[in-house]
Amino acid sequence: MLFRSKTIRELRSYFPEVAIVAMSGNADTGTFLSVTRKLGTVGILQKPFLPDELLAVVEKALRGQSQAR
């Protein structure tokens, strides 16, 4: 969990305008989802995800909507 949130923080510091989509293979995404929302990610995908779920998150990213909004 720490590594993933550190990676998101670093990406956000270098590229604040870039939409970030988090992915997790862990069945328990509750804590991860909470942290990613605070870091301004566009969404989270839990693996394995469906093509429609990916498309929805990409569309959201293109519209510039973060989870925190």
NUKE-527051 format. One line per 4 residues: number of its first residue (from 1); for each residue y, x, z of C-alpha. Coordinates in nm, 2 decimals, m for minus. Layout:
# residues N
NUM> Y/X/Z ~ ...
END
This chain:
# residues 69
1> 0.00/0.00/0.00 ~ 0.24/0.28/0.09 ~ 0.19/0.46/m0.23 ~ 0.25/0.15/m0.44
5> 0.57/0.06/m0.27 ~ 0.69/0.42/m0.29 ~ 0.62/0.42/m0.66 ~ 0.82/0.10/m0.70
9> 1.11/0.24/m0.50 ~ 1.12/0.56/m0.71 ~ 1.11/0.36/m1.03 ~ 1.39/0.14/m0.90
13> 1.60/0.44/m0.81 ~ 1.57/0.61/m1.15 ~ 1.57/0.30/m1.36 ~ 1.75/0.02/m1.17
17> 1.78/m0.20/m1.49 ~ 1.41/m0.19/m1.58 ~ 1.20/m0.49/m1.50 ~ 0.90/m0.39/m1.29
21> 0.57/m0.59/m1.28 ~ 0.33/m0.49/m1.01 ~ m0.04/m0.52/m1.05 ~ m0.31/m0.52/m0.78
25> m0.69/m0.51/m0.79 ~ m0.70/m0.59/m0.42 ~ m0.81/m0.95/m0.33 ~ m0.55/m0.96/m0.04
29> m0.21/m0.94/m0.21 ~ m0.01/m1.12/0.06 ~ 0.15/m0.81/0.21 ~ 0.19/m0.65/m0.13
33> 0.35/m0.96/m0.27 ~ 0.60/m0.97/0.02 ~ 0.69/m0.60/m0.02 ~ 0.73/m0.63/m0.40
37> 0.96/m0.93/m0.36 ~ 1.19/m0.72/m0.14 ~ 1.19/m0.44/m0.39 ~ 1.30/m0.67/m0.67
41> 0.99/m0.68/m0.89 ~ 0.97/m0.94/m1.16 ~ 0.62/m1.04/m1.06 ~ 0.28/m0.94/m0.95
45> m0.05/m0.97/m1.14 ~ m0.38/m0.97/m0.96 ~ m0.66/m0.81/m1.16 ~ m0.83/m0.95/m1.35
49> m0.56/m1.16/m1.49 ~ m0.55/m1.41/m1.77 ~ m0.35/m1.35/m2.09 ~ m0.13/m1.65/m2.01
53> m0.05/m1.50/m1.67 ~ 0.06/m1.17/m1.84 ~ 0.27/m1.36/m2.09 ~ 0.44/m1.56/m1.82
57> 0.54/m1.25/m1.63 ~ 0.66/m1.07/m1.95 ~ 0.87/m1.37/m2.04 ~ 1.02/m1.37/m1.69
61> 1.09/m1.00/m1.72 ~ 1.26/m1.05/m2.06 ~ 1.48/m1.32/m1.90 ~ 1.57/m1.08/m1.62
65> 1.45/m1.29/m1.33 ~ 1.32/m1.10/m1.03 ~ 1.11/m1.26/m0.75 ~ 1.39/m1.20/m0.51
69> 1.62/m1.44/m0.69
END
